[in-house]
Amino acid sequence: SFKADSRALTGGRESWHGSARVTSWRRPHEISTAARLFKNDWEVEGVCRGLLHNGWLSSALNVVAGERSLLEALFIDMDVGAQHGLYAVRLFVPGDGDDTAAGWRVFFVDDRLP
């Protein structure tokens, strides 16, 4: 299960310069009543990078956000996810050459934000 604490931001490391700035974790609707995962299904609005320095992920999400067929292939039943704050997302995982084969896997993503 997901624990909304500093370890979720640090990847298990004990400290990260931005973690001290996080005072709470909230669901998007607790931040804004207009919050939603995607603004619409036809326009790339621009995904902004935050404190996590994950520009590679933000860039990929920006591409996905502009293509409805990609959204439907990667996000499993977005309406149910939005209701419960937990999204099922298909992601491609490269194999490690030993025990793990490359392939598409389903991950559950909690929508709480720091």
N, C-alpha and C positions, 0 to 999 in steps of 0.2 A: 504494500500500500504506500501511497505517496505521503510523505511528511513535509508539510509546508514549513521548512526551516532553512537556516543558512546552508546546510549541507546540500540542499537541492540546488543551490546557486553555485556551490564550489566544487561539485563533482566529488564530494567526499573529503576534499582538502579542508584543513582546519580554518583557514582564513582566506578572504578575498577582499580587496580594497573597497568594493561596492556593497558588500553585505551589511556593513554597519548602517548604510543609508536605508535599508529595508526595515520598516517599522511594523508592517502588517502584510498579510496576504488576503486578497479579496477576490471574489468572483467578478467578472466584468459587469454584471448588472448591479453590483454593489458600488461600482465606481461611476457608472453612468446608465441611466435608463435607456439610452439609445445604443448601448453596446451590442455588437453582433460580430460574429466571426468574420464575415465578408460583407462589404457594403452592398454589392450587387453582383450579378453574374456576367457582366459584360465589360467592366472597366477595371484596369489596374490602377488602384488609388495610390500606391506607393507604401511599401512596408518600411517603417522606420526602425533603425537599429537602436537598441537600448544600451544599458550598462554592461550587458553580458559579452559584448564584442563578438557577436555571432552573425556577422555580415554575410557569411556564406549561406546560413540558414535563411536569413531575411531575403536575400536575393532569390533563392529558390522558391520561397513562399510568394514572392512578388510575381514570378513567372506562373506559378500554379493559380494564383488569384485571378489572373487574366484569362484563363482557359477553363470554361465550365466542365468540359469533358474530363480534364485532369482532376478537378475537384471531386467529381462523382466517382472517379476511379480510386482516389486516395482516401477520401473521407467516407467512412461507412455510416450511413444514416445520420446526417448532420442534425436533423431535427430532434432526434432522440438525444443526441449528445448535448445539444443546447439546453434541453429540459433538465438534464441531470448533471451538467458540468463535467462530463467525462466523454471524450471523443475517441472513437476507434479509428486509427489512421494506418493505412498501408504504407510501409516504407521498404525500400530495397536495402538489404544488408549484404555487403560483400563478404564472401567466404574468407576464412582465415587460413585456408590451405591445409588444415589438419582435420579438426572435428566438425567445424561449422561450414556447411555448404552455402553458397551464395543463393539469395532468393528473396522473394517478397514476404514480409512478415507483418502481422498486425500488432500495433502497440496501442495502449490506452493512454491518453493524454488528459490530465486534469487541467481544468481551465482557470485555476486560481493563479493570480498574478501577484508578484511581489510589489 
